[in-house]
Amino acid sequence: MLDGLLEKLLEGRFRPIVDWLIDYQATTPETFSEEVREHYAAAYGTPDAIRGGNGYYKAFPQASRT
């Protein structure tokens, strides 16, 4: 809910999140190579991607009022 905080905290530090998601959510995590994991971390670890990905959660309070 704090504008800009997640972007500052997570920018360039998204690899642990990618690893957790793959290791605990994927049916076959061993199929995700090191290169693929790095690619996802780079793609999702930008401020714009973090902001976009978390926009869904920021909308919860607004959606509950309708």
ABEGO torsion letter per residue (X at the ends): XBBGAAAAAABGAAAAAAAAAAAAABABAAABBAAAAAAAAAAAABAAAAAAAAAAAAAAAAAAAX
